[in-house]
Amino acid sequence: MPTALKTGEVLRGRYCIRERIGQGGMGSIYLADDLRLTGRKCALKEVEYDRTVPAKILKEARQQFLREATILARLDHPNLPKVSDFFSIGPRDYLVMDYIPGKDLRTLMLEAKQRNTFLAEEDVLGWADQLADALSYLHQQNPPLVHRDIKPSNLKITPNGLLKLVDFGLVKALAPDEMTVTVIQGRGTVLYTPLEQYGDDGLHTDVRSDIYAFGATLYHLLTNTPPLDARTRFLHPESMPAPRKINPAISLRTEQAILWAMELHPAERPDSVEALRAALVGNREILPRRYPAVRASGSAKRILVSPPDRFLVWTAAGLIVLSLIASLLR
């Protein structure tokens, strides 16, 4: 296990380490200050490699990191942290991203569970709507990008209610004839991982793998209950209770959409995130809590949605019309 970076350590003459804020099988994530841009905080993802593998495989893994880091640095979407830099120091590779303040959805779910309640369905659907935006953007890249590790702890909510899909650790570019190097990429988190993602070559992973993880994430958020892993479900098809059996307040529409997304065979799931979004929310616009109050542009719409202000506006308009009529009669 590589030695952890120390507080105050400076990487590349620019990134001053504050503390380690995350750790997992793929490496560590550090909070750092950007010394070139005063006041800017960033998150450094340190990639660790299995050094027991042959040198040729390790070289391929590092080359893949550089290819995918280059792709990620080009992404620009409000629900994704911006990747601003990537570099290597000795045997370690680093990805530099915006630091996202706020709680992750796993924390919010656990807080609700401690209060012996569930997260509000409307809030969860609002977050799902934003996640669908992020995934649609990733899936529409050329080549398409599959995240492969969607789960509550990788979804953070900023203080103003904006959702961020924060961890790019397993992102895979679906380039033709390119096999996944699982030494670096891993296989996702078991509770949210579809059957096809268990293979060592990753050849059967596509956008529908993200759709499965999306559905499993919603299942967990709305029921406070971890979804059964796909292998257990394959062996015991009736073993996972439907969401409404755990939380009767969930709407039938939401339950059906979640179970559709979690179908074991990829061909039986929605073929796109937009299809899943339509099943979940249709054409409704959902405004998450603490999100800016009005999304529509222009001040007129804001005025007209308030009954007292609407009355004043129409009264003023009527007086102006009467004044014009009086002027003409003179």
N, C-alpha and C positions, 0 to 999 in steps of 0.2 A: 504494500500500500504506500503510494507516494506521500511524502511529508506535506502536511497542510501548510498553506501560505500563512505568514504571520501578519498581525496588525501592523500597519505602517510600512510594510514591504511595497516597493514600487516596481511595477512591471512595465517594461518598454519605455521607461522614463516618463510615463504618463499616468498610469492607473495605480493609485495608492489604496492598498487593501484596508478596509475597515473591519470586516468580520466575515466569517463563513455563514451563509444564510440557508444553505441547502446542501444535502449530500445524498447520493444514491449509487446504484450500481454502475452508472455511466460516468460518475465523477462528482465534483463539487461545484457549488455556485457561491461566488463571493460578492459582497457589496463593496464598491470601491468609489473613490472620488476621482473625477477626471481633472487632472492638474492643469490641463490646457484650457478648460472651460470652467471657470470658477462657479461653484454652486451646483454643478451637474453631478448627479449620482448615476452610476451605471452598475449593471450586473455582469460579472465575468463568469462564464461557464467554462470550467476546466475539464477537458476530455481525458479520461484515463483509458489506457489500453491494456489488454491482457498480454503481458510480456512473455508468456509461455508459448505463444503461437509462433509459427515459422516466420522468419524475417520477411519473406515475400508477402505473406498475408498482412503483416503489420504495415508494410510499405503501402499496400493497396488500401488499407483502412485509412491511413493518413492522407493519401491522395484523394480518397473519397471525401474526407472531412473538408479539404480545401475546395473541392468542386462544389459541395453543397453549401459551404460558408459563402462562397461567391454568389450563389443563387439567392441565399437568404438576405444578403446585403442589398440586393436589388428590390426587395419587397417593401411596399409602402401601403399600409392599411391601418385605419384607426383602432382595430381590434387586435393588432399584432404589435409587439414591442419592436422598435426599430433596431436592426443589427447594424452597428456603426463601424465595427472593426473586427478583424480576426488575425491571429498571429500564432507563432510557435516559439517556445523557449525550451531548448533541449528536447526531451522526449514528450513534452506536454504541448497540447494544442489548446487555444483559447478562442472563445467567441464573446464579443463585447456587445451587450444589448442595453436598451433603456432599462433603468430600474423602475419597477412598477409598484407604487405604494398601495396599501389596502389589504384586505383579507381575501384568502382564496375560498372557493365555494365549499370545500371540505370543512373548513373552519366554521363557516356559517351554518352548514348542515349539523355539525356536532353541537353547536350552541343551541340550535333549535331542539335537537334531541335531548339535551340536558334540561331544557324547559318543558320536556314531555309534550312537544308539539312538532309540527311539520313546517317546512318552508312553504310559503304561499305559492300556489300553482301559478298565479299571475306573474309573480316575480321570476319563478323558474322559467316560464315561457318567454319572458322578456330577455333573460340571459340566453336562452336557446336561440332566440331570434338573432341576437348579436353573434353568437357562436356560428350560426349558419352563414352570416355575412363573411366571417373570417375564413371558414372552410370553403365556401364557394370561390372566394378569391384565390386560395391556395390551389384548389382543384382546377381552376381555369388557367393556371400558368402553363407555359409551354417549355418543357414537358410538365404535366400536372405534378403537384406536390402533395404527398400524403403525409399527414402528421404522425399517425401511428401510436400516439400516446395521449389521447384525450381522456381526461379524468378530472374529478372535482378539484384536486390539489394543483392542477395545471391551469386552472381558470381563476383569475383574480378580478376583483371588483374594485375599481378606483373610488376615491371618496365621492366623485360625482356620478357614480353608477355605471361607468363604462367598463365593459368586460374586456379582459385581455387574455389571449391564449399565450401563456408565457414561456413554455418550454419547447425549444426546437431540437431537443436531443435526439429524436428518432425520425426526423423528417427524411423522407425518401423521394428523390426525383425519379419518376417512372420513365426513365430513358429506355428505349427499345434495346433488347438483348443485353441488358445490364443486370447483373446479379447483385443482391444485397450482401454487403460484407457485414455479417452479424457480429463480428468481433467488436466493432464500434457501435453498430446500430442497436443491438439488443432486440427485444421482441415485444416491448410494451409492458404494461402492468396487467397481470393475469386476469383480474376481475373484469376488465374492460376490453380484453383482447379476443378477437374472433378466431375461429379454428384455423383459418387459412394463414394467419400470421405466426403460427407455431412452427412452420416449416423453416428449415435452415437456409433455403435459397431465396425466400421472399418472392418467388415468381408469381404467386397467386394473390399478392397484396395489391389492392387498388382502392379507389375512392370509397367503395362500399365497406372497406375495413374501418375507415373513419366513421362511417354511418353507424356501424355496430357499436363502436365505442361511444359515440354520441348518445345512442339510445340507452346504453348501459349506465352512462353518467346521469341521464335524466331519471332513470329508475332509482338510482341510489339517492339522488337529491330529493326526490318526492316521497320516498318511503323510509328514509333513514336506515335502509337495509342494503347491505352489499349484494349486488347481483351474483348469482352463481356463475362460476367460470364455465366457459364454453365446453370444455371437455366433460365436466360433470353433467351438463345439460344434454350433451350428445348421448351419454350412457344412460341417463335417466331423464327423458324428455319432459315428464310432468313434475319434476322436482322444484322448479322455480315458481313461486306463487305470483299470480298476476298482481300488478301494482295496487289495484283497487281492493284487493283482499287485505292489504296491509294499511292502506290509507284510503278509506271510502270516499274522501272528499275529492279525490282526483276525478276529473271528468272522463267519461267513456271515450271521447275523442282522443284525449291525450294518452290514455292507456293503450288504445289500439295503435296509435302512431309509434309509441315506444316499443311495443311488442313486434311491430312490423320491422322497425330498425334493428331489432335484436334477433331476427331470424338467423338460424345457424348456417343456412346455405346462402352465399352471397346473391345468387340469382333471385332469391325470394325477398330480398330487402329492397328499399327504394333505390333507384339507380342513380340518384343524385341527391345532394343536400337540399336542393330547391324542392324536390318532391317531398322530402321529409318535412321541410318547413311548411309546405302547403298543408300537409296532413296534420301538423301540430296547430298552426295558427291561421291558416287560410290567408285571406287578404287583410286581416286585422293588423293595425299598427299598435304595438304594445310599447308603452313608455315605462321603462324600469324606474323604480324608486330612486330618488336622488339624481336622476338624469335631468339635463336641462328641460325646463317645463314645457317648451314648445319646440317641435322640430321644424314645423312649417316656416317658410321664410316670409318676411314682411310683417309690419306691425298691425296691419288691418285685421288679419285673422285673429291675432291675440286679443284685439279689442272686441271683436264681434262674438267671441266665445264667452264673454262675461256678461250676464244679463243686466246688471246695473249700468255698466258702461255702454252696452248696446242701446239701452233706453236713452241715455244722454246723447249718444251719437245721432240717433234718429230724431230726437227732439230738436237738436241743433240744425240738422238738415231741413226739418220742416220749417223752422223759423227763417232759414235762408230763402227757401222757396217762397214763403209768404211775403218776405221783404221784396223779392224780385217782382212778384205779381203786383204788389202795391206800387212799386216804381213804374211799372208799365201802365197802370191805370191812371197815374198822374199825367 
